[in-house]
Amino acid sequence: DSKVHFKPLVLMLAGLAIFAVGIKFIGFPIAATILFTFVVYALATKKPKWYLVVPVAAAFAAVIYFGFTAGLQINLP
C-alpha cells in the first residue's frame, strides 16, 4: 500500500510554472535557478539548507546557459 505524496508534485509543478512564465520576463538563468531549487526541495529526503541549494542551482543554471550560448551558439532568453 503506497501513499501518494502531493507536496513534491506541487513543488515541481510550481517550479515548472514559474519557469514557463518567468523565462520571458526574468530570463533563463534566474528562472532555471528557481526551477532547480524547487526540484531539489521536492526530491530531498531531508530538508536541505537553502544557502547551499540556491548557489548550486545558480551555478548549474549558469553552466547550462553558457554551454548553450557560448558552446552551441544557441541564444537563450
Phi and psi restraints in degrees (range 20) as a CNS / XPLOR table:
assign (resid 1 and name C) (resid 2 and name N)
       (resid 2 and name CA) (resid 2 and name C) 1.0 -98.4 20.0 2
assign (resid 2 and name N) (resid 2 and name CA)
       (resid 2 and name C) (resid 3 and name N) 1.0 144.3 20.0 2
assign (resid 2 and name C) (resid 3 and name N)
       (resid 3 and name CA) (resid 3 and name C) 1.0 -99.8 20.0 2
assign (resid 3 and name N) (resid 3 and name CA)
       (resid 3 and name C) (resid 4 and name N) 1.0 136.2 20.0 2
assign (resid 3 and name C) (resid 4 and name N)
       (resid 4 and name CA) (resid 4 and name C) 1.0 -85.1 20.0 2
assign (resid 4 and name N) (resid 4 and name CA)
       (resid 4 and name C) (resid 5 and name N) 1.0 128.7 20.0 2
assign (resid 4 and name C) (resid 5 and name N)
       (resid 5 and name CA) (resid 5 and name C) 1.0 -105.4 20.0 2
assign (resid 5 and name N) (resid 5 and name CA)
       (resid 5 and name C) (resid 6 and name N) 1.0 114.5 20.0 2
assign (resid 5 and name C) (resid 6 and name N)
       (resid 6 and name CA) (resid 6 and name C) 1.0 -86.9 20.0 2
assign (resid 6 and name N) (resid 6 and name CA)
       (resid 6 and name C) (resid 7 and name N) 1.0 -22.3 20.0 2
assign (resid 6 and name C) (resid 7 and name N)
       (resid 7 and name CA) (resid 7 and name C) 1.0 -60.8 20.0 2
assign (resid 7 and name N) (resid 7 and name CA)
       (resid 7 and name C) (resid 8 and name N) 1.0 -48.3 20.0 2
assign (resid 7 and name C) (resid 8 and name N)
       (resid 8 and name CA) (resid 8 and name C) 1.0 -62.3 20.0 2
assign (resid 8 and name N) (resid 8 and name CA)
       (resid 8 and name C) (resid 9 and name N) 1.0 -37.2 20.0 2
assign (resid 8 and name C) (resid 9 and name N)
       (resid 9 and name CA) (resid 9 and name C) 1.0 -63.4 20.0 2
assign (resid 9 and name N) (resid 9 and name CA)
       (resid 9 and name C) (resid 10 and name N) 1.0 -45.6 20.0 2
assign (resid 9 and name C) (resid 10 and name N)
       (resid 10 and name CA) (resid 10 and name C) 1.0 -65.6 20.0 2
assign (resid 10 and name N) (resid 10 and name CA)
       (resid 10 and name C) (resid 11 and name N) 1.0 -40.0 20.0 2
assign (resid 10 and name C) (resid 11 and name N)
       (resid 11 and name CA) (resid 11 and name C) 1.0 -62.9 20.0 2
assign (resid 11 and name N) (resid 11 and name CA)
       (resid 11 and name C) (resid 12 and name N) 1.0 -44.0 20.0 2
assign (resid 11 and name C) (resid 12 and name N)
       (resid 12 and name CA) (resid 12 and name C) 1.0 -67.2 20.0 2
assign (resid 12 and name N) (resid 12 and name CA)
       (resid 12 and name C) (resid 13 and name N) 1.0 -41.3 20.0 2
assign (resid 12 and name C) (resid 13 and name N)
       (resid 13 and name CA) (resid 13 and name C) 1.0 -64.7 20.0 2
assign (resid 13 and name N) (resid 13 and name CA)
       (resid 13 and name C) (resid 14 and name N) 1.0 -38.2 20.0 2
assign (resid 13 and name C) (resid 14 and name N)
       (resid 14 and name CA) (resid 14 and name C) 1.0 -64.6 20.0 2
assign (resid 14 and name N) (resid 14 and name CA)
       (resid 14 and name C) (resid 15 and name N) 1.0 -43.1 20.0 2
assign (resid 14 and name C) (resid 15 and name N)
       (resid 15 and name CA) (resid 15 and name C) 1.0 -62.2 20.0 2
assign (resid 15 and name N) (resid 15 and name CA)
       (resid 15 and name C) (resid 16 and name N) 1.0 -42.7 20.0 2
assign (resid 15 and name C) (resid 16 and name N)
       (resid 16 and name CA) (resid 16 and name C) 1.0 -66.0 20.0 2
assign (resid 16 and name N) (resid 16 and name CA)
       (resid 16 and name C) (resid 17 and name N) 1.0 -38.6 20.0 2
assign (resid 16 and name C) (resid 17 and name N)
       (resid 17 and name CA) (resid 17 and name C) 1.0 -65.7 20.0 2
assign (resid 17 and name N) (resid 17 and name CA)
       (resid 17 and name C) (resid 18 and name N) 1.0 -43.7 20.0 2
assign (resid 17 and name C) (resid 18 and name N)
       (resid 18 and name CA) (resid 18 and name C) 1.0 -62.9 20.0 2
assign (resid 18 and name N) (resid 18 and name CA)
       (resid 18 and name C) (resid 19 and name N) 1.0 -40.7 20.0 2
assign (resid 18 and name C) (resid 19 and name N)
       (resid 19 and name CA) (resid 19 and name C) 1.0 -63.5 20.0 2
assign (resid 19 and name N) (resid 19 and name CA)
       (resid 19 and name C) (resid 20 and name N) 1.0 -46.8 20.0 2
assign (resid 19 and name C) (resid 20 and name N)
       (resid 20 and name CA) (resid 20 and name C) 1.0 -64.4 20.0 2
assign (resid 20 and name N) (resid 20 and name CA)
       (resid 20 and name C) (resid 21 and name N) 1.0 -40.9 20.0 2
assign (resid 20 and name C) (resid 21 and name N)
       (resid 21 and name CA) (resid 21 and name C) 1.0 -81.1 20.0 2
assign (resid 21 and name N) (resid 21 and name CA)
       (resid 21 and name C) (resid 22 and name N) 1.0 -40.3 20.0 2
assign (resid 21 and name C) (resid 22 and name N)
       (resid 22 and name CA) (resid 22 and name C) 1.0 -78.8 20.0 2
assign (resid 22 and name N) (resid 22 and name CA)
       (resid 22 and name C) (resid 23 and name N) 1.0 -17.8 20.0 2
assign (resid 22 and name C) (resid 23 and name N)
       (resid 23 and name CA) (resid 23 and name C) 1.0 -61.2 20.0 2
assign (resid 23 and name N) (resid 23 and name CA)
       (resid 23 and name C) (resid 24 and name N) 1.0 -31.6 20.0 2
assign (resid 23 and name C) (resid 24 and name N)
       (resid 24 and name CA) (resid 24 and name C) 1.0 -75.8 20.0 2
assign (resid 24 and name N) (resid 24 and name CA)
       (resid 24 and name C) (resid 25 and name N) 1.0 -32.6 20.0 2
assign (resid 24 and name C) (resid 25 and name N)
       (resid 25 and name CA) (resid 25 and name C) 1.0 -95.5 20.0 2
assign (resid 25 and name N) (resid 25 and name CA)
       (resid 25 and name C) (resid 26 and name N) 1.0 -41.3 20.0 2
assign (resid 25 and name C) (resid 26 and name N)
       (resid 26 and name CA) (resid 26 and name C) 1.0 -108.4 20.0 2
assign (resid 26 and name N) (resid 26 and name CA)
       (resid 26 and name C) (resid 27 and name N) 1.0 -6.2 20.0 2
assign (resid 26 and name C) (resid 27 and name N)
       (resid 27 and name CA) (resid 27 and name C) 1.0 88.8 20.0 2
assign (resid 27 and name N) (resid 27 and name CA)
       (resid 27 and name C) (resid 28 and name N) 1.0 165.8 20.0 2
assign (resid 27 and name C) (resid 28 and name N)
       (resid 28 and name CA) (resid 28 and name C) 1.0 -64.0 20.0 2
assign (resid 28 and name N) (resid 28 and name CA)
       (resid 28 and name C) (resid 29 and name N) 1.0 -47.9 20.0 2
assign (resid 28 and name C) (resid 29 and name N)
       (resid 29 and name CA) (resid 29 and name C) 1.0 -59.5 20.0 2
assign (resid 29 and name N) (resid 29 and name CA)
       (resid 29 and name C) (resid 30 and name N) 1.0 -43.0 20.0 2
assign (resid 29 and name C) (resid 30 and name N)
       (resid 30 and name CA) (resid 30 and name C) 1.0 -74.0 20.0 2
assign (resid 30 and name N) (resid 30 and name CA)
       (resid 30 and name C) (resid 31 and name N) 1.0 -42.6 20.0 2
assign (resid 30 and name C) (resid 31 and name N)
       (resid 31 and name CA) (resid 31 and name C) 1.0 -63.8 20.0 2
assign (resid 31 and name N) (resid 31 and name CA)
       (resid 31 and name C) (resid 32 and name N) 1.0 -39.5 20.0 2
assign (resid 31 and name C) (resid 32 and name N)
       (resid 32 and name CA) (resid 32 and name C) 1.0 -69.1 20.0 2
assign (resid 32 and name N) (resid 32 and name CA)
       (resid 32 and name C) (resid 33 and name N) 1.0 -36.9 20.0 2
assign (resid 32 and name C) (resid 33 and name N)
       (resid 33 and name CA) (resid 33 and name C) 1.0 -60.9 20.0 2
assign (resid 33 and name N) (resid 33 and name CA)
       (resid 33 and name C) (resid 34 and name N) 1.0 -43.2 20.0 2
assign (resid 33 and name C) (resid 34 and name N)
       (resid 34 and name CA) (resid 34 and name C) 1.0 -63.7 20.0 2
assign (resid 34 and name N) (resid 34 and name CA)
       (resid 34 and name C) (resid 35 and name N) 1.0 -45.1 20.0 2
assign (resid 34 and name C) (resid 35 and name N)
       (resid 35 and name CA) (resid 35 and name C) 1.0 -60.3 20.0 2
assign (resid 35 and name N) (resid 35 and name CA)
       (resid 35 and name C) (resid 36 and name N) 1.0 -49.0 20.0 2
assign (resid 35 and name C) (resid 36 and name N)
       (resid 36 and name CA) (resid 36 and name C) 1.0 -63.7 20.0 2
assign (resid 36 and name N) (resid 36 and name CA)
       (resid 36 and name C) (resid 37 and name N) 1.0 -36.7 20.0 2
assign (resid 36 and name C) (resid 37 and name N)
       (resid 37 and name CA) (resid 37 and name C) 1.0 -64.6 20.0 2
assign (resid 37 and name N) (resid 37 and name CA)
       (resid 37 and name C) (resid 38 and name N) 1.0 -44.4 20.0 2
assign (resid 37 and name C) (resid 38 and name N)
       (resid 38 and name CA) (resid 38 and name C) 1.0 -63.3 20.0 2
assign (resid 38 and name N) (resid 38 and name CA)
       (resid 38 and name C) (resid 39 and name N) 1.0 -39.6 20.0 2
assign (resid 38 and name C) (resid 39 and name N)
       (resid 39 and name CA) (resid 39 and name C) 1.0 -65.7 20.0 2
assign (resid 39 and name N) (resid 39 and name CA)
       (resid 39 and name C) (resid 40 and name N) 1.0 -41.2 20.0 2
assign (resid 39 and name C) (resid 40 and name N)
       (resid 40 and name CA) (resid 40 and name C) 1.0 -62.4 20.0 2
assign (resid 40 and name N) (resid 40 and name CA)
       (resid 40 and name C) (resid 41 and name N) 1.0 -45.1 20.0 2
assign (resid 40 and name C) (resid 41 and name N)
       (resid 41 and name CA) (resid 41 and name C) 1.0 -64.8 20.0 2
assign (resid 41 and name N) (resid 41 and name CA)
       (resid 41 and name C) (resid 42 and name N) 1.0 -32.7 20.0 2
assign (resid 41 and name C) (resid 42 and name N)
       (resid 42 and name CA) (resid 42 and name C) 1.0 -72.9 20.0 2
assign (resid 42 and name N) (resid 42 and name CA)
       (resid 42 and name C) (resid 43 and name N) 1.0 -36.5 20.0 2
assign (resid 42 and name C) (resid 43 and name N)
       (resid 43 and name CA) (resid 43 and name C) 1.0 -95.2 20.0 2
assign (resid 43 and name N) (resid 43 and name CA)
       (resid 43 and name C) (resid 44 and name N) 1.0 -8.2 20.0 2
assign (resid 43 and name C) (resid 44 and name N)
       (resid 44 and name CA) (resid 44 and name C) 1.0 -72.9 20.0 2
assign (resid 44 and name N) (resid 44 and name CA)
       (resid 44 and name C) (resid 45 and name N) 1.0 139.7 20.0 2
assign (resid 44 and name C) (resid 45 and name N)
       (resid 45 and name CA) (resid 45 and name C) 1.0 -82.7 20.0 2
assign (resid 45 and name N) (resid 45 and name CA)
       (resid 45 and name C) (resid 46 and name N) 1.0 -35.9 20.0 2
assign (resid 45 and name C) (resid 46 and name N)
       (resid 46 and name CA) (resid 46 and name C) 1.0 -107.0 20.0 2
assign (resid 46 and name N) (resid 46 and name CA)
       (resid 46 and name C) (resid 47 and name N) 1.0 160.5 20.0 2
assign (resid 46 and name C) (resid 47 and name N)
       (resid 47 and name CA) (resid 47 and name C) 1.0 -72.6 20.0 2
assign (resid 47 and name N) (resid 47 and name CA)
       (resid 47 and name C) (resid 48 and name N) 1.0 115.4 20.0 2
assign (resid 47 and name C) (resid 48 and name N)
       (resid 48 and name CA) (resid 48 and name C) 1.0 -75.3 20.0 2
assign (resid 48 and name N) (resid 48 and name CA)
       (resid 48 and name C) (resid 49 and name N) 1.0 156.9 20.0 2
assign (resid 48 and name C) (resid 49 and name N)
       (resid 49 and name CA) (resid 49 and name C) 1.0 -81.7 20.0 2
assign (resid 49 and name N) (resid 49 and name CA)
       (resid 49 and name C) (resid 50 and name N) 1.0 125.4 20.0 2
assign (resid 49 and name C) (resid 50 and name N)
       (resid 50 and name CA) (resid 50 and name C) 1.0 -63.6 20.0 2
assign (resid 50 and name N) (resid 50 and name CA)
       (resid 50 and name C) (resid 51 and name N) 1.0 -32.8 20.0 2
assign (resid 50 and name C) (resid 51 and name N)
       (resid 51 and name CA) (resid 51 and name C) 1.0 -72.9 20.0 2
assign (resid 51 and name N) (resid 51 and name CA)
       (resid 51 and name C) (resid 52 and name N) 1.0 -9.2 20.0 2
assign (resid 51 and name C) (resid 52 and name N)
       (resid 52 and name CA) (resid 52 and name C) 1.0 -100.1 20.0 2
assign (resid 52 and name N) (resid 52 and name CA)
       (resid 52 and name C) (resid 53 and name N) 1.0 -36.9 20.0 2
assign (resid 52 and name C) (resid 53 and name N)
       (resid 53 and name CA) (resid 53 and name C) 1.0 -70.1 20.0 2
assign (resid 53 and name N) (resid 53 and name CA)
       (resid 53 and name C) (resid 54 and name N) 1.0 -45.6 20.0 2
assign (resid 53 and name C) (resid 54 and name N)
       (resid 54 and name CA) (resid 54 and name C) 1.0 -64.2 20.0 2
assign (resid 54 and name N) (resid 54 and name CA)
       (resid 54 and name C) (resid 55 and name N) 1.0 -46.4 20.0 2
assign (resid 54 and name C) (resid 55 and name N)
       (resid 55 and name CA) (resid 55 and name C) 1.0 -64.8 20.0 2
assign (resid 55 and name N) (resid 55 and name CA)
       (resid 55 and name C) (resid 56 and name N) 1.0 -36.5 20.0 2
assign (resid 55 and name C) (resid 56 and name N)
       (resid 56 and name CA) (resid 56 and name C) 1.0 -66.5 20.0 2
assign (resid 56 and name N) (resid 56 and name CA)
       (resid 56 and name C) (resid 57 and name N) 1.0 -41.5 20.0 2
assign (resid 56 and name C) (resid 57 and name N)
       (resid 57 and name CA) (resid 57 and name C) 1.0 -63.9 20.0 2
assign (resid 57 and name N) (resid 57 and name CA)
       (resid 57 and name C) (resid 58 and name N) 1.0 -40.2 20.0 2
assign (resid 57 and name C) (resid 58 and name N)
       (resid 58 and name CA) (resid 58 and name C) 1.0 -65.8 20.0 2
assign (resid 58 and name N) (resid 58 and name CA)
       (resid 58 and name C) (resid 59 and name N) 1.0 -40.5 20.0 2
assign (resid 58 and name C) (resid 59 and name N)
       (resid 59 and name CA) (resid 59 and name C) 1.0 -65.4 20.0 2
assign (resid 59 and name N) (resid 59 and name CA)
       (resid 59 and name C) (resid 60 and name N) 1.0 -41.6 20.0 2
assign (resid 59 and name C) (resid 60 and name N)
       (resid 60 and name CA) (resid 60 and name C) 1.0 -63.1 20.0 2
assign (resid 60 and name N) (resid 60 and name CA)
       (resid 60 and name C) (resid 61 and name N) 1.0 -43.1 20.0 2
assign (resid 60 and name C) (resid 61 and name N)
       (resid 61 and name CA) (resid 61 and name C) 1.0 -64.3 20.0 2
assign (resid 61 and name N) (resid 61 and name CA)
       (resid 61 and name C) (resid 62 and name N) 1.0 -38.5 20.0 2
assign (resid 61 and name C) (resid 62 and name N)
       (resid 62 and name CA) (resid 62 and name C) 1.0 -66.4 20.0 2
assign (resid 62 and name N) (resid 62 and name CA)
       (resid 62 and name C) (resid 63 and name N) 1.0 -40.9 20.0 2
assign (resid 62 and name C) (resid 63 and name N)
       (resid 63 and name CA) (resid 63 and name C) 1.0 -62.2 20.0 2
assign (resid 63 and name N) (resid 63 and name CA)
       (resid 63 and name C) (resid 64 and name N) 1.0 -43.8 20.0 2
assign (resid 63 and name C) (resid 64 and name N)
       (resid 64 and name CA) (resid 64 and name C) 1.0 -64.6 20.0 2
assign (resid 64 and name N) (resid 64 and name CA)
       (resid 64 and name C) (resid 65 and name N) 1.0 -44.8 20.0 2
assign (resid 64 and name C) (resid 65 and name N)
       (resid 65 and name CA) (resid 65 and name C) 1.0 -60.7 20.0 2
assign (resid 65 and name N) (resid 65 and name CA)
       (resid 65 and name C) (resid 66 and name N) 1.0 -51.0 20.0 2
assign (resid 65 and name C) (resid 66 and name N)
       (resid 66 and name CA) (resid 66 and name C) 1.0 -71.9 20.0 2
assign (resid 66 and name N) (resid 66 and name CA)
       (resid 66 and name C) (resid 67 and name N) 1.0 -28.5 20.0 2
assign (resid 66 and name C) (resid 67 and name N)
       (resid 67 and name CA) (resid 67 and name C) 1.0 -63.7 20.0 2
assign (resid 67 and name N) (resid 67 and name CA)
       (resid 67 and name C) (resid 68 and name N) 1.0 -41.4 20.0 2
assign (resid 67 and name C) (resid 68 and name N)
       (resid 68 and name CA) (resid 68 and name C) 1.0 -75.2 20.0 2
assign (resid 68 and name N) (resid 68 and name CA)
       (resid 68 and name C) (resid 69 and name N) 1.0 -45.6 20.0 2
assign (resid 68 and name C) (resid 69 and name N)
       (resid 69 and name CA) (resid 69 and name C) 1.0 -74.6 20.0 2
assign (resid 69 and name N) (resid 69 and name CA)
       (resid 69 and name C) (resid 70 and name N) 1.0 -43.9 20.0 2
assign (resid 69 and name C) (resid 70 and name N)
       (resid 70 and name CA) (resid 70 and name C) 1.0 -89.6 20.0 2
assign (resid 70 and name N) (resid 70 and name CA)
       (resid 70 and name C) (resid 71 and name N) 1.0 -43.7 20.0 2
assign (resid 70 and name C) (resid 71 and name N)
       (resid 71 and name CA) (resid 71 and name C) 1.0 -77.5 20.0 2
assign (resid 71 and name N) (resid 71 and name CA)
       (resid 71 and name C) (resid 72 and name N) 1.0 -46.3 20.0 2
assign (resid 71 and name C) (resid 72 and name N)
       (resid 72 and name CA) (resid 72 and name C) 1.0 -100.4 20.0 2
assign (resid 72 and name N) (resid 72 and name CA)
       (resid 72 and name C) (resid 73 and name N) 1.0 -5.7 20.0 2
assign (resid 72 and name C) (resid 73 and name N)
       (resid 73 and name CA) (resid 73 and name C) 1.0 59.7 20.0 2
assign (resid 73 and name N) (resid 73 and name CA)
       (resid 73 and name C) (resid 74 and name N) 1.0 37.3 20.0 2
assign (resid 73 and name C) (resid 74 and name N)
       (resid 74 and name CA) (resid 74 and name C) 1.0 -111.1 20.0 2
assign (resid 74 and name N) (resid 74 and name CA)
       (resid 74 and name C) (resid 75 and name N) 1.0 120.0 20.0 2
assign (resid 74 and name C) (resid 75 and name N)
       (resid 75 and name CA) (resid 75 and name C) 1.0 -78.5 20.0 2
assign (resid 75 and name N) (resid 75 and name CA)
       (resid 75 and name C) (resid 76 and name N) 1.0 126.8 20.0 2
assign (resid 75 and name C) (resid 76 and name N)
       (resid 76 and name CA) (resid 76 and name C) 1.0 -106.1 20.0 2
assign (resid 76 and name N) (resid 76 and name CA)
       (resid 76 and name C) (resid 77 and name N) 1.0 150.5 20.0 2
